[in-house]
Amino acid sequence: MTRSRSRMPVVGAILPGMVLLGSLGLSSSPVGAQAGGQSGTAQGTTPPSTGEPWRIITPPQATLVLARDGALLGEMGRERRVSVALRTLPKYVGQAFIAVEDKRFYQHDGVDLVGVAGALKDAVTKGSLRGASTITQLLVGNMHPDVIDRRDLSPTRKLREQQAAREMERHYSKEQILEAFLNQISFGRGAYGIEMAARQYFGKGAADLTLAEAASLASMPKSPVLYDPVRYADRNRERRNTVLALMADQGYITAAQAAAAQKEPVRTVSTNRQPAPWVVDVVRVQAERAGVPVMQGGYRIHTTIDLALQRATQAALTSGIEEIESRPGFRGQRCRAGADTAKSGSKAPRVAACLEGAAVVLDPATGDVRALVGGRDYARSSFNRAVDGNRQPGSSFKAFVYAQAVAQGLTANATVADTALRLRLENGQIYSPDNADNTFLGPLTLREALTKSRNPVAVQLAQSVGMDSVTALARRAGLRSPIAPYPSSALGASVVQPLDFVAAYAAFDNGGVGVEPRFMVRVEDRTGRTILAPQSAAPRPAMDPRVAFIVRDMMQDVVTRGTATALRRIVPARVPVAGKTGTTNDNTDVWFVGMTPELVTGVWLGFDKPAMIAPGAAGGTLAAPIAGHILASAYDSRGSNVWTPPPGIVAVELDRTSGQLATGATPADRRYTEWFLEGTEPGALAWPWSLFRLGPIGN
């Protein structure tokens, strides 16, 4: 864990609200927000002409964002609508709307004269006017509001509407009119059309609606707010049962079918309709920058996201943060979803903010992003901390320091002193890194120093191999953030972007190859034609595959007996895991970045405005368990491969305490297998790193 007493400046920190497009050219601003909640046109402007009021036009469609298996991740566009063909729907869907809106739909010519007569009679005898509009008239008014404004209650508007309705009936069949109506109308909460309404309220396509669900949706056009099945389930159920009774009276269903459906409760799904809102924001920006006008609607964006893993990642991050908030000493506010912000029980100075986080999971072989969460609650804050955030990685940066040391010939069993250092900087100041436990352990092998995350060892290594060479290796792996040429950068003092940083770790997992994070597989237009297919970037060598293997093997010890053992207790024992924790000065940022043979994952936690999370906060106790739950979910029903050593590497059995060759007297619990670049194993060549036997570097 990194808590150096150095007070080097934080390089390039970015806070929410500042403009930052991210190292991948991404921006995570909310999709399509418009003033006043209006859709399509600005307030005070004339809407575009929709043509002759009797014509059926194609209404605005949503652009769908799909997971790698085709499941819906989210939508974007001026109106959330996906038109469907009437023939794909159960017959009772259209019949429910006819029963409640226009029972003589199949008999009239667009104007229901019987209904008009009844309305006039009500006006004379009861002093109230009953609505007499047909489905065709409703469609005319909804589809052509620029010509037929239904807010206009004058007789002339009604006559123009009736004339247009009759003309529509002369040009189109009843089925075409009903289909257009079902795809046009609003169902509240931004959902337009029967397909999006079914997904919004029942989590399924319109083709899969039950009779009761169809009747619930048919209850809504009269007032989507008043009969909202989520907010007013009892009110919706009462009107739904009326619709079912009307369907039975009109012969669409039997009395027994109506009675059975009336007994069903109104079961809706969560109103959080987008399981991956930060991903939707990212792909919107990427598609638009590639010249695809996705906000105009009608496109399908196929992504690399695994929906089940995306949900598990969000759940693990949210529940993990909420658990941290309940711990003694937590400095922030308790900000549970759906509850008022509550004060922490700690008497210590508090931070008037919610603890936040970010999590990324990607495929190390391709860079395909399998899950990305930019915060604990998109509704509370849409700022994408995984893409637009820049925070200090702490000791998790040490992996690149050790990799460069191994690349230059240092072996994992070489000893370096964990001791006090005094390094004079160019400005004359003295830099003296310490350890989280405020102690020094003396000579340690590199493996032990990384496992226990000893800061002075990492600083010495970086000074010896050159911080510039460490930065060059990290950059080849894909890290784009600038790394300051200070000793403290070896301990993660320079800020990084979480997505960028996790992707750079992939080189330790895939044999030393740098990958680019990828979200989009292809974009299709409304005809199904592929118009954009971003290709994975060509692989680039980042480090010797033997170096990647050795450092990753060292990071397995971090998980099995070092600072990240909390993760090992969560992930199934059959799954190999390696990784590194990170904790910054004053316990403001905590990290875990690690890998299995199939996945690389990273978790960051902190306040948006850097402040202490809690005394003693550490990546191993806060971030690592969250990463553990993500990986455990990923491997719940799948197996795992194992890492195999590449050619040119030698295995030797050593004594863990001394770092020397094991002998017959070495106890079994101290024996372990160490890996060496061929030619650097004990006895092969003279050890070139005797420098480290002479004590710490400093002045």
C-alpha positions in Angstrom: 0.0 0.0 0.0 1.3 3.4 -0.9 1.2 6.1 1.7 4.4 8.0 1.2 5.3 11.0 3.2 6.2 12.7 -0.1 4.1 15.7 -1.0 4.7 15.6 -4.7 2.0 17.4 -6.7 -0.8 15.3 -8.1 -0.3 15.3 -11.9 -3.4 16.1 -14.0 -6.2 15.4 -11.6 -9.6 16.0 -13.1 -12.8 16.4 -11.1 -16.4 16.0 -12.2 -17.8 19.0 -14.0 -14.5 19.7 -15.8 -14.4 19.1 -19.6 -12.5 16.0 -20.4 -12.9 13.8 -23.4 -10.8 11.0 -22.1 -7.8 9.3 -23.5 -9.9 7.3 -25.9 -11.7 10.4 -27.2 -14.8 9.5 -25.2 -17.2 11.8 -23.3 -19.8 10.5 -20.9 -22.3 13.4 -20.9 -25.9 12.3 -20.6 -27.7 11.3 -23.8 -29.9 13.8 -25.5 -31.0 15.9 -22.6 -33.3 18.8 -23.8 -34.7 21.8 -21.9 -38.2 21.5 -20.6 -38.4 17.8 -21.3 -39.4 18.5 -24.9 -38.6 16.0 -27.6 -37.4 16.9 -31.0 -38.0 20.6 -31.2 -36.8 23.5 -29.1 -39.3 25.5 -27.1 -40.9 28.3 -29.1 -39.9 26.9 -32.5 -42.2 25.6 -35.2 -42.2 21.8 -35.5 -41.2 20.4 -38.9 -44.0 19.6 -41.3 -45.3 16.0 -41.1 -47.1 16.3 -44.5 -50.8 15.6 -45.3 -52.7 14.6 -42.1 -54.1 11.4 -43.6 -50.7 9.9 -44.4 -49.2 7.3 -42.2 -45.5 8.2 -41.7 -42.7 6.4 -40.0 -42.3 8.0 -36.5 -39.0 8.7 -34.9 -37.3 5.5 -33.8 -34.9 4.8 -31.0 -31.3 3.6 -31.6 -30.9 0.4 -29.7 -27.7 -0.5 -27.9 -27.3 -4.3 -27.6 -25.2 -6.6 -25.6 -23.0 -9.2 -27.3 -25.8 -11.7 -27.1 -28.4 -9.3 -28.6 -30.0 -8.4 -25.2 -31.0 -4.7 -24.9 -28.6 -2.5 -22.9 -30.3 0.8 -23.5 -31.7 3.2 -26.1 -31.0 6.7 -27.4 -32.7 9.1 -29.7 -35.4 11.9 -29.7 -38.1 9.4 -28.9 -37.7 5.9 -27.3 -39.6 3.9 -29.9 -39.1 0.7 -31.8 -41.9 0.0 -34.4 -43.1 -3.6 -34.6 -45.4 -5.3 -37.1 -49.0 -6.0 -36.0 -48.7 -9.6 -37.3 -45.9 -10.3 -34.8 -48.1 -9.5 -31.8 -50.7 -11.7 -30.1 -54.2 -10.8 -31.4 -55.3 -9.8 -28.0 -52.8 -6.9 -27.9 -54.6 -4.9 -30.6 -58.0 -6.1 -29.4 -57.4 -4.7 -25.9 -56.9 -1.2 -27.4 -59.9 -1.5 -29.7 -62.1 -2.7 -26.8 -61.4 0.4 -24.7 -60.7 3.0 -27.3 -62.9 2.3 -30.3 -65.2 -0.7 -30.1 -66.7 -0.1 -33.6 -63.2 0.2 -35.1 -64.0 -2.4 -37.8 -67.4 -0.9 -38.7 -66.8 2.9 -39.1 -65.0 4.7 -42.0 -62.8 6.7 -39.6 -65.6 8.6 -37.9 -67.9 6.7 -35.5 -71.3 8.4 -36.1 -72.9 6.2 -33.4 -70.3 7.4 -30.9 -70.7 11.0 -32.0 -74.5 10.8 -31.5 -74.0 9.3 -28.0 -71.6 12.1 -27.2 -74.1 14.8 -28.3 -76.8 13.1 -26.3 -74.6 13.2 -23.2 -73.9 16.9 -23.8 -77.7 17.6 -23.9 -78.9 15.4 -21.0 -75.9 15.3 -18.7 -74.2 18.6 -19.4 -70.9 16.8 -20.1 -69.2 15.8 -23.3 -68.1 12.2 -23.8 -65.1 11.6 -26.0 -66.1 10.2 -29.4 -62.7 10.0 -31.2 -61.8 6.9 -33.1 -58.5 5.2 -33.2 -58.0 6.6 -36.7 -58.7 10.2 -35.4 -56.4 9.7 -32.5 -53.7 8.5 -34.9 -54.2 11.5 -37.1 -53.8 13.9 -34.2 -50.8 12.1 -32.7 -49.0 11.6 -36.0 -49.6 15.1 -37.4 -49.7 17.5 -34.4 -48.5 20.3 -36.7 -51.7 20.0 -38.7 -54.2 18.6 -36.3 -53.6 20.1 -32.8 -55.7 18.0 -30.4 -55.3 20.7 -27.8 -57.5 22.9 -30.0 -61.1 22.2 -28.9 -62.8 24.2 -31.6 -65.4 22.6 -34.0 -63.2 23.4 -37.0 -60.3 21.3 -35.7 -62.7 18.4 -35.1 -64.1 18.7 -38.6 -60.5 18.7 -40.1 -59.6 15.7 -38.0 -62.7 13.8 -39.1 -62.0 14.6 -42.8 -58.4 13.4 -42.4 -59.5 10.3 -40.6 -61.9 9.4 -43.5 -59.2 10.0 -46.0 -56.7 7.8 -44.1 -59.3 5.0 -44.1 -59.6 5.3 -47.9 -55.8 4.8 -48.3 -54.9 2.3 -45.6 -56.3 -1.0 -44.3 -57.6 -1.3 -40.7 -54.6 -3.4 -39.9 -52.2 -0.7 -41.1 -54.0 1.9 -39.1 -54.0 -0.2 -35.9 -50.4 -1.0 -36.3 -49.4 2.6 -36.8 -51.5 3.6 -33.7 -49.9 1.0 -31.5 -46.4 2.2 -32.6 -47.2 5.9 -32.2 -48.8 6.5 -28.9 -47.0 7.6 -25.7 -47.0 5.3 -22.6 -45.3 7.7 -20.2 -41.8 7.7 -18.8 -40.4 8.5 -22.3 -41.7 5.2 -23.8 -43.4 5.5 -27.2 -45.1 2.6 -28.9 -46.2 -0.8 -27.7 -42.8 -2.4 -28.0 -41.0 0.1 -25.8 -43.9 0.2 -23.4 -43.6 -3.6 -23.0 -39.9 -3.4 -22.3 -40.3 -0.4 -20.0 -42.9 -1.8 -17.7 -42.7 -5.6 -18.1 -39.1 -6.3 -19.3 -40.1 -8.1 -22.4 -40.9 -7.5 -26.0 -44.5 -6.8 -27.1 -44.7 -10.2 -28.8 -44.4 -11.8 -25.4 -47.1 -9.8 -23.5 -49.6 -11.8 -21.6 -53.3 -11.0 -21.9 -53.3 -9.2 -18.5 -50.2 -7.2 -19.5 -51.7 -6.2 -22.8 -54.8 -4.9 -21.0 -52.6 -3.0 -18.5 -50.9 -1.2 -21.4 -54.3 -0.6 -23.1 -55.3 1.2 -19.9 -52.7 3.9 -20.3 -53.4 6.0 -23.4 -56.2 7.8 -21.5 -53.6 9.1 -19.0 -50.1 7.5 -18.9 -49.4 9.3 -15.6 -52.7 8.4 -13.9 -52.5 4.8 -14.8 -48.8 4.2 -14.5 -48.5 0.5 -13.5 -45.3 1.1 -11.5 -46.4 4.1 -9.5 -50.2 3.3 -9.3 -50.4 -0.4 -9.6 -53.9 -0.6 -7.9 -55.3 2.1 -10.2 -53.9 0.4 -13.3 -55.2 -2.9 -12.1 -58.7 -1.5 -11.7 -58.8 0.0 -15.2 -57.1 -3.1 -16.6 -59.9 -5.3 -15.3 -62.4 -2.9 -17.0 -60.5 -3.4 -20.3 -60.7 -7.2 -19.8 -64.4 -7.0 -19.1 -64.9 -5.0 -22.3 -62.9 -7.5 -24.3 -65.2 -10.3 -23.1 -68.3 -8.3 -23.8 -67.1 -7.6 -27.3 -66.3 -11.2 -28.0 -62.5 -11.0 -28.2 -62.0 -13.3 -25.2 -64.1 -15.6 -23.1 -65.5 -14.7 -19.7 -63.3 -17.3 -18.2 -60.2 -15.8 -19.8 -61.2 -12.4 -18.6 -61.8 -13.7 -15.0 -58.4 -15.5 -14.9 -56.5 -12.4 -16.2 -58.3 -10.2 -13.7 -57.0 -12.2 -10.8 -53.4 -11.6 -11.8 -51.4 -8.9 -9.9 -49.7 -6.1 -11.8 -46.1 -7.3 -12.0 -43.7 -4.7 -13.4 -40.0 -4.6 -13.6 -37.6 -2.0 -12.2 -37.9 1.4 -13.8 -34.1 1.4 -14.2 -34.5 0.6 -17.9 -30.8 0.8 -18.8 -28.4 -1.7 -17.2 -25.4 -0.1 -18.8 -26.1 3.7 -19.0 -22.4 4.6 -19.0 -21.8 2.2 -21.9 -24.6 3.8 -23.8 -23.0 7.2 -23.4 -19.6 5.9 -24.6 -20.9 4.2 -27.7 -23.1 7.2 -28.6 -20.0 9.4 -28.6 -17.9 6.9 -30.5 -20.6 6.3 -33.2 -21.2 10.1 -33.6 -17.5 10.7 -34.0 -17.5 8.1 -36.7 -20.2 10.0 -38.6 -23.2 7.9 -37.6 -26.2 10.1 -36.5 -27.4 7.7 -33.9 -29.5 10.3 -32.1 -31.8 10.5 -35.1 -32.8 6.9 -34.3 -33.3 3.7 -36.1 -29.8 2.2 -35.6 -28.7 -0.9 -33.8 -25.3 -0.7 -32.0 -23.9 -4.2 -31.2 -21.4 -4.0 -28.3 -18.9 -6.2 -26.6 -20.8 -6.1 -23.3 -21.8 -9.2 -21.4 -25.2 -8.3 -19.9 -25.0 -10.7 -17.0 -21.5 -9.6 -16.1 -22.5 -5.9 -16.5 -25.4 -6.4 -14.0 -23.1 -8.3 -11.6 -20.5 -5.5 -11.8 -23.0 -2.8 -11.0 -24.5 -4.8 -8.2 -21.1 -5.6 -6.7 -19.9 -2.0 -6.8 -23.1 -0.6 -5.4 -23.5 -3.1 -2.6 -19.7 -2.9 -1.8 -19.9 0.9 -1.4 -23.0 0.7 0.8 -21.2 -1.8 3.0 -18.2 0.5 3.3 -20.5 3.3 4.3 -21.7 1.4 7.3 -18.2 0.7 8.7 -16.9 2.6 11.7 -14.7 5.5 10.9 -16.2 6.1 7.4 -15.8 9.8 6.6 -18.5 10.4 4.0 -22.3 10.4 3.9 -24.5 7.3 3.6 -26.0 7.6 0.2 -28.0 4.4 -0.4 -30.1 4.3 -3.6 -33.7 5.3 -3.0 -33.0 6.8 0.5 -32.3 10.2 1.7 -28.6 11.0 2.4 -27.8 10.1 6.0 -24.9 11.1 8.1 -22.2 8.7 9.0 -22.2 7.5 12.5 -18.5 8.5 13.0 -17.7 11.5 15.1 -14.6 12.2 13.0 -14.7 15.1 10.5 -17.0 14.0 7.7 -17.0 14.6 3.9 -20.3 16.0 2.7 -20.4 13.7 -0.3 -21.2 10.2 -1.4 -18.5 7.6 -1.9 -18.1 6.8 -5.5 -16.5 4.1 -7.6 -15.7 2.7 -11.0 -15.3 -0.8 -12.3 -14.0 -2.2 -15.6 -13.9 -5.8 -16.9 -12.3 -6.6 -20.2 -11.1 -9.5 -22.3 -7.2 -9.4 -22.2 -6.9 -11.1 -25.6 -8.9 -8.6 -27.6 -9.4 -5.6 -25.4 -13.2 -6.1 -25.7 -14.9 -4.4 -22.7 -17.2 -6.9 -21.0 -18.6 -4.6 -18.3 -18.1 -1.0 -17.4 -19.6 1.0 -14.5 -18.8 4.6 -14.1 -20.4 5.2 -10.7 -22.7 3.9 -8.1 -25.9 5.4 -9.4 -26.3 6.9 -12.8 -29.6 8.7 -11.8 -27.7 10.6 -9.1 -24.6 11.3 -11.2 -24.0 10.4 -14.8 -20.3 11.4 -14.6 -18.3 8.4 -16.0 -15.5 7.9 -13.6 -14.2 4.9 -15.5 -13.7 7.0 -18.7 -13.5 10.7 -17.6 -12.0 10.3 -14.1 -8.3 10.6 -13.4 -7.0 9.4 -10.1 -3.7 8.2 -8.5 -3.4 4.4 -8.8 -1.1 4.1 -5.7 0.8 0.8 -5.3 -1.1 -0.8 -8.2 1.3 1.0 -10.5 4.2 -1.0 -9.0 3.5 -3.9 -11.4 5.1 -1.9 -14.2 8.1 -1.0 -12.0 8.7 -4.7 -11.2 8.2 -5.6 -14.9 10.9 -3.3 -16.1 13.3 -4.5 -13.4 12.7 -8.1 -14.4 13.1 -7.1 -18.1 16.5 -5.7 -17.3 17.6 -9.0 -15.7 16.7 -8.8 -12.0 15.3 -12.0 -10.7 12.3 -12.5 -8.5 14.4 -14.0 -5.7 16.9 -11.1 -5.7 17.0 -9.3 -2.4 16.5 -5.6 -2.0 16.4 -3.7 1.4 13.1 -2.4 2.6 14.7 0.5 4.5 14.5 4.2 5.0 15.5 6.4 2.0 16.5 10.0 1.6 16.5 11.0 -2.0 17.3 14.6 -2.9 15.1 16.0 -5.7 16.0 18.5 -8.3 14.3 21.3 -6.3 16.5 20.5 -3.3 13.7 18.8 -1.3 14.3 15.4 0.4 11.9 12.6 -0.6 11.5 9.8 2.0 8.9 7.2 1.2 7.7 5.1 4.1 5.3 2.1 4.4 1.7 1.9 5.4 2.7 0.2 8.7 5.4 2.7 9.4 8.0 0.0 9.7 10.9 -1.4 7.6 11.4 -5.1 7.1 15.0 -5.1 5.9 16.2 -7.3 3.1 13.4 -8.9 1.1 13.2 -10.8 -2.2 11.4 -9.0 -4.9 8.6 -11.5 -4.7 8.1 -10.8 -1.0 8.4 -7.0 -1.5 5.7 -7.0 -4.1 3.5 -9.3 -2.1 3.8 -7.1 1.0 3.7 -3.9 -1.2 6.9 -2.3 0.4 7.3 1.2 -0.9 11.1 1.8 -0.6 11.8 -1.3 -2.7 9.7 0.0 -5.6 11.3 3.4 -5.4 14.8 1.8 -5.5 13.9 -0.4 -8.4 12.5 2.6 -10.4 15.6 4.7 -9.6 17.9 1.9 -10.8 16.2 1.0 -14.0 15.2 4.6 -14.7 11.7 6.0 -14.2 11.6 6.9 -17.9 12.1 3.2 -18.9 9.2 2.2 -16.5 7.0 4.8 -18.2 7.9 3.6 -21.6 6.9 0.0 -20.7 3.6 1.2 -19.3 3.0 3.3 -22.4 3.6 0.3 -24.7 1.1 -1.6 -22.6 -1.5 1.1 -23.4 -1.2 3.6 -20.5 -1.7 7.0 -22.1 -1.7 9.2 -19.0 1.4 11.3 -18.5 3.7 10.0 -15.8 5.8 12.6 -14.0 9.5 11.8 -13.8 9.5 11.9 -10.0 10.4 9.0 -7.6 6.9 9.1 -6.2 5.5 8.1 -9.6 6.9 4.6 -8.9 4.3 4.5 -6.1 1.4 5.7 -8.3 1.5 9.5 -7.6 0.7 10.4 -11.2 -3.0 10.1 -12.1 -4.4 7.6 -14.6 -7.7 6.9 -16.2 -9.3 3.7 -14.8 -10.3 2.2 -18.2 -6.9 3.0 -19.6 -5.1 1.6 -16.6 -7.1 -1.6 -16.5 -6.4 -2.2 -20.2 -2.7 -1.7 -19.7 -2.8 -4.5 -17.1 -4.0 -6.9 -19.9 -0.4 -7.2 -21.1 0.4 -9.1 -17.9 -2.4 -11.5 -18.7 -2.0 -12.2 -22.5 1.7 -12.7 -22.9 2.9 -9.2 -23.0 0.7 -7.7 -25.7 -0.9 -4.2 -25.5 -4.6 -4.0 -26.3 -7.0 -1.2 -27.0 -10.4 -1.1 -25.1 -13.2 -1.8 -27.6 -16.9 -1.3 -27.0 -18.6 -1.5 -30.5 -18.7 -4.6 -32.7 -20.8 -3.0 -35.4 -23.6 -0.5 -36.1 -26.5 -1.4 -38.3 -29.1 0.9 -40.0 -32.8 0.2 -39.9 -32.5 -2.2 -42.9 -29.9 -4.3 -41.1 -27.0 -3.1 -43.2 -23.7 -2.8 -41.3 -22.5 0.8 -41.7 -19.7 0.8 -39.1 -17.6 -2.1 -37.9 -14.7 -0.9 -35.7 -11.8 -3.4 -35.8 -9.7 -4.3 -32.9 -6.4 -2.5 -32.9 -3.4 -4.5 -34.2 -1.6 -6.1 -31.2 1.6 -4.3 -30.2 4.4 -5.9 -28.1 4.5 -4.4 -24.7 6.9 -6.6 -22.8 8.6 -10.0 -23.1 6.0 -12.7 -22.6 8.4 -14.3 -20.1 8.5 -11.1 -18.1 4.7 -10.9 -18.1 4.5 -14.5 -16.8 7.0 -13.9 -14.0 5.4 -10.6 -12.7 1.9 -12.1 -13.0 3.1 -15.1 -11.0 4.4 -12.7 -8.3 1.1 -11.0 -8.3 -0.6 -14.3 -7.6 1.1 -14.2 -4.3 -0.4 -10.8 -3.7 -3.8 -12.5 -3.8 -3.0 -15.8 -2.0 -0.9 -14.4 0.9 -0.4 -10.7 0.5 -2.5 -7.5 0.5 -5.4 -8.9 -1.5 -6.3 -12.1 0.3 -9.9 -10.9 0.8 -10.4 -11.4 -2.9 -9.0 -14.9 -2.9 -11.5 -15.9 -0.2 -14.4 -14.9 -2.5 -13.3 -16.2 -5.9 -13.6 -20.0 -6.4 -10.4 -21.8 -5.7 -10.4 -23.4 -9.2 -9.9 -20.0 -10.8 -6.3 -18.6 -10.9 -6.2 -15.0 -9.9 -3.4 -12.4 -9.8 -3.4 -8.7 -9.1 -2.2 -5.7 -7.2 -3.8 -3.4 -4.6 -3.3 0.3 -4.4 -3.9 2.9 -1.7 -2.9 6.5 -2.0 -1.7 9.1 0.5 -4.2 10.0 3.3 -6.4 7.0 2.2 -8.2 9.0 -0.5 -8.1 6.5 -3.4 -8.2 2.7 -3.2 -7.8 0.2 -6.0 -7.5 -3.4 -7.0 -6.5 -4.3 -10.6 -6.1 -8.0 -11.3 -6.7 -10.8 -13.7 -7.8 -14.4 -14.4 -6.8 -16.3 -17.6 -10.0 -14.9 -19.3 -10.6 -11.5 -17.7 -8.9 -8.4 -16.4 -10.8 -6.4 -13.9 -10.2 -3.2 -12.0 -12.1 -1.4 -9.2 -11.5 2.2 -8.0 -13.2 3.8 -5.0 -13.0 7.4 -3.6 -14.8 10.7 -3.3 -15.2 12.8 -6.4 -13.3 15.6 -4.6 -10.4 13.7 -3.1 -10.7 13.2 0.7 -10.0 10.5 3.2 -12.4 7.6 2.9 -11.6 6.3 6.4 -8.6 5.9 8.6 -6.7 2.8 7.5 -8.7 2.5 4.3 -6.8 0.2 1.9 -7.3 -1.3 -1.6 -7.0 -4.8 -0.2 -9.9 -4.4 2.3 -12.2 -2.1 0.2 -11.7 -2.5 -3.5 -10.4 -6.1 -3.7 -13.6 -7.7 -2.2 -15.7 -5.8 -4.8 -13.5 -7.2 -7.6 -13.8 -10.6 -6.0 -17.5 -10.6 -6.1 -17.4 -9.5 -9.8 -15.1 -12.3 -10.7 -17.0 -14.9 -8.6 -20.1 -13.9 -10.5 -18.3 -14.3 -13.8 -17.1 -17.8 -12.9 -20.3 -18.9 -11.2 -21.2 -21.2 -14.1 -18.0 -21.4 -16.2 -14.7 -23.0 -15.9 -11.3 -21.4 -16.2 -8.1 -22.1 -18.0 -4.7 -22.0 -16.3 -1.6 -19.9 -17.2 1.2 -21.9 -18.8 4.8 -20.8 -18.9 6.1 -19.5 -22.2 9.3 -21.0 -23.9 12.6 -19.7 -22.5 11.6 -19.8 -18.8 13.0 -22.0 -16.1 11.3 -23.3 -12.9 13.5 -23.8 -9.8 12.4 -24.9 -6.3 13.6 -22.3 -3.7 13.4 -21.7 0.0 10.9 -18.9 0.5 12.6 -17.5 3.5 16.1 -17.2 2.1 15.3 -17.0 -1.6 18.0 -19.6 -2.2 17.9 -23.1 -3.6 15.8 -25.5 -1.5 17.7 -28.3 0.1 16.7 -31.6 1.7 16.4 -29.7 5.0 14.0 -27.1 3.7 10.6 -27.6 5.3 7.7 -28.3 2.8 5.8 -25.1 3.8 8.8 -23.0 2.8 9.3 -24.7 -0.6 8.0 -22.9 -3.6 8.6 -22.7 -7.4 10.3 -19.6 -8.7 10.5 -18.7 -12.3 13.5 -17.3 -14.2 14.4 -16.0 -17.6 16.5 -18.7 -19.1 20.1 -17.9 -18.2 19.3 -16.0 -15.0 18.4 -19.0 -12.9 20.8 -19.8 -9.9 24.1 -21.1 -11.2 23.6 -20.2 -14.8 25.4 -16.9 -14.9 27.0 -14.4 -12.5 24.2 -12.3 -10.9 24.4 -8.8 -12.5 22.5 -7.1 -9.7 25.0 -7.2 -6.9 24.4 -3.5 -6.5 21.4 -4.3 -4.4 23.5 -6.3 -1.9 25.3 -3.1 -1.0 22.3 -1.5 0.7 19.7 1.1 -0.2 20.2 3.8 -2.8 20.2 7.3 -1.4 22.2 10.1 0.0 
